[in-house]
């Protein structure tokens, strides 16, 4: 495996996605920034709204988990076969989910008092973009 830098960058971006996904998949209530965004504590939200929020968190978590696993799998395939389309597939599969997440958290950031973890999402995006460029060398 001669592509150490591209591999490390891509796998770190994938790991960010997987860790973030696991938090969203298994957290029993919304995040602190959700509370600030709504101006309410979890217990103050009615059961129907709690269910909707958790469903959206699970959907986002599932998408991030899928993207993270896909990026890691494709990186290993790229290392084994060095086909250019694989590097692009990594960028597209990860970038689509991460950009969607970034769009969502920016809405929260600019339309509510909530402060979502934007730097983590940007870091994951930068890692996979950098990984793509190193993969293409």
BAROFI-81212 format. One record per residue (C-alpha): residue in three letters; x, y, z. Coordinates in steps of 0.2 Angstrom, whole numbers, plus 2048, in hexadecimal, padded with zeros to 3 digits. Example, Ala and Ser with C-alpha at 12.3 -4.5 7.8 and 13.67 -1.06 7.14 Angstrom:
BEGIN
{res:Ala, u:83E, v:7EA, w:827}
{res:Ser, u:844, v:7FB, w:824}
//
This chain:
BEGIN
{res:Unk, u:800, v:800, w:800}
{res:Unk, u:80A, v:80F, w:7FA}
{res:Unk, u:7FC, v:81B, w:7FC}
{res:Unk, u:7FE, v:81E, w:80F}
{res:Unk, u:7F8, v:830, w:80F}
{res:Unk, u:7E9, v:82E, w:805}
{res:Unk, u:7E4, v:81F, w:80F}
{res:Unk, u:7E6, v:827, w:820}
{res:Unk, u:7DD, v:837, w:81B}
{res:Unk, u:7CE, v:82D, w:813}
{res:Unk, u:7CD, v:821, w:822}
{res:Unk, u:7CE, v:82F, w:82E}
{res:Unk, u:7BF, v:838, w:825}
{res:Unk, u:7B6, v:827, w:825}
{res:Unk, u:7B9, v:825, w:838}
{res:Unk, u:7B2, v:836, w:83B}
{res:Unk, u:7A2, v:831, w:832}
{res:Unk, u:7A1, v:821, w:83B}
{res:Unk, u:7A4, v:828, w:84C}
{res:Unk, u:797, v:836, w:849}
{res:Unk, u:78B, v:829, w:842}
{res:Unk, u:78D, v:81E, w:852}
{res:Unk, u:789, v:82D, w:85D}
{res:Unk, u:779, v:831, w:853}
{res:Unk, u:774, v:81F, w:852}
{res:Unk, u:775, v:81B, w:864}
{res:Unk, u:772, v:82B, w:86D}
{res:Unk, u:761, v:829, w:877}
{res:Unk, u:75D, v:83C, w:876}
{res:Unk, u:762, v:84B, w:86C}
{res:Unk, u:773, v:854, w:86D}
{res:Unk, u:776, v:863, w:877}
{res:Unk, u:776, v:86E, w:868}
{res:Unk, u:765, v:868, w:864}
{res:Unk, u:75F, v:86D, w:875}
{res:Unk, u:766, v:87F, w:871}
{res:Unk, u:75E, v:87F, w:860}
{res:Unk, u:74D, v:87B, w:867}
{res:Unk, u:74F, v:884, w:877}
{res:Unk, u:748, v:875, w:880}
{res:Unk, u:74F, v:866, w:88A}
{res:Unk, u:74C, v:855, w:883}
{res:Unk, u:73F, v:851, w:891}
{res:Unk, u:735, v:861, w:88B}
{res:Unk, u:733, v:85B, w:879}
{res:Unk, u:723, v:850, w:877}
{res:Unk, u:725, v:83E, w:873}
{res:Unk, u:720, v:840, w:860}
{res:Unk, u:72D, v:84D, w:85D}
{res:Unk, u:73A, v:842, w:867}
{res:Unk, u:736, v:834, w:85B}
{res:Unk, u:739, v:83F, w:84C}
{res:Unk, u:749, v:846, w:852}
{res:Unk, u:750, v:835, w:857}
{res:Unk, u:74A, v:82F, w:846}
{res:Unk, u:753, v:83D, w:83D}
{res:Unk, u:763, v:839, w:847}
{res:Unk, u:762, v:827, w:843}
{res:Unk, u:760, v:82B, w:831}
{res:Unk, u:76F, v:837, w:831}
{res:Unk, u:779, v:82A, w:83B}
{res:Unk, u:775, v:81C, w:82F}
{res:Unk, u:77A, v:827, w:820}
{res:Unk, u:78A, v:82C, w:828}
{res:Unk, u:78E, v:81A, w:82D}
{res:Unk, u:78B, v:814, w:81C}
{res:Unk, u:796, v:821, w:814}
{res:Unk, u:7A4, v:81E, w:821}
{res:Unk, u:7A4, v:80B, w:81D}
{res:Unk, u:7A3, v:80E, w:80B}
{res:Unk, u:7B1, v:81A, w:80B}
{res:Unk, u:7BC, v:80E, w:815}
{res:Unk, u:7B7, v:7FF, w:80A}
{res:Unk, u:7BB, v:809, w:7FA}
{res:Unk, u:7CB, v:80F, w:800}
{res:Unk, u:7D1, v:7FD, w:803}
{res:Unk, u:7CB, v:7F9, w:7F2}
{res:Unk, u:7D4, v:808, w:7EB}
{res:Unk, u:7E4, v:802, w:7F3}
{res:Unk, u:7E2, v:7F1, w:7EC}
{res:Unk, u:7DE, v:7F6, w:7DA}
{res:Unk, u:7E3, v:808, w:7D7}
{res:Unk, u:7D4, v:80C, w:7CC}
{res:Unk, u:7D1, v:81E, w:7CB}
{res:Unk, u:7BE, v:81D, w:7CC}
{res:Unk, u:7BF, v:816, w:7DD}
{res:Unk, u:7C7, v:826, w:7E4}
{res:Unk, u:7B9, v:830, w:7DC}
{res:Unk, u:7AC, v:824, w:7E3}
{res:Unk, u:7B4, v:827, w:7F5}
{res:Unk, u:7B2, v:83A, w:7F3}
{res:Unk, u:7A1, v:839, w:7EC}
{res:Unk, u:79A, v:82C, w:7F9}
{res:Unk, u:7A1, v:835, w:808}
{res:Unk, u:7A0, v:847, w:801}
{res:Unk, u:78D, v:845, w:7FD}
{res:Unk, u:789, v:840, w:80F}
{res:Unk, u:795, v:84C, w:817}
{res:Unk, u:78F, v:85B, w:80D}
{res:Unk, u:77D, v:856, w:811}
{res:Unk, u:781, v:856, w:823}
{res:Unk, u:78A, v:866, w:822}
{res:Unk, u:77B, v:86E, w:81A}
{res:Unk, u:770, v:868, w:828}
{res:Unk, u:77B, v:86E, w:836}
{res:Unk, u:77E, v:87F, w:82D}
{res:Unk, u:76B, v:881, w:82D}
{res:Unk, u:76B, v:87E, w:840}
{res:Unk, u:77A, v:88A, w:843}
{res:Unk, u:772, v:898, w:839}
{res:Unk, u:760, v:896, w:83D}
{res:Unk, u:761, v:892, w:850}
{res:Unk, u:76B, v:895, w:85F}
{res:Unk, u:772, v:883, w:85E}
{res:Unk, u:784, v:880, w:85A}
{res:Unk, u:787, v:870, w:851}
{res:Unk, u:798, v:868, w:84F}
{res:Unk, u:79C, v:870, w:83E}
{res:Unk, u:7AF, v:86F, w:840}
{res:Unk, u:7AE, v:85C, w:841}
{res:Unk, u:7A4, v:85B, w:831}
{res:Unk, u:7AF, v:866, w:828}
{res:Unk, u:7BE, v:85C, w:82E}
{res:Unk, u:7B7, v:84C, w:827}
{res:Unk, u:7B3, v:855, w:817}
{res:Unk, u:7C5, v:85C, w:816}
{res:Unk, u:7CC, v:84B, w:81A}
{res:Unk, u:7C3, v:842, w:80C}
{res:Unk, u:7C7, v:850, w:7FF}
{res:Unk, u:7D9, v:84F, w:804}
{res:Unk, u:7D9, v:83C, w:803}
{res:Unk, u:7D2, v:83D, w:7F2}
{res:Unk, u:7E0, v:848, w:7EC}
{res:Unk, u:7ED, v:83D, w:7F4}
{res:Unk, u:7E5, v:82E, w:7EC}
{res:Unk, u:7E5, v:836, w:7DB}
{res:Unk, u:7F8, v:839, w:7DB}
//
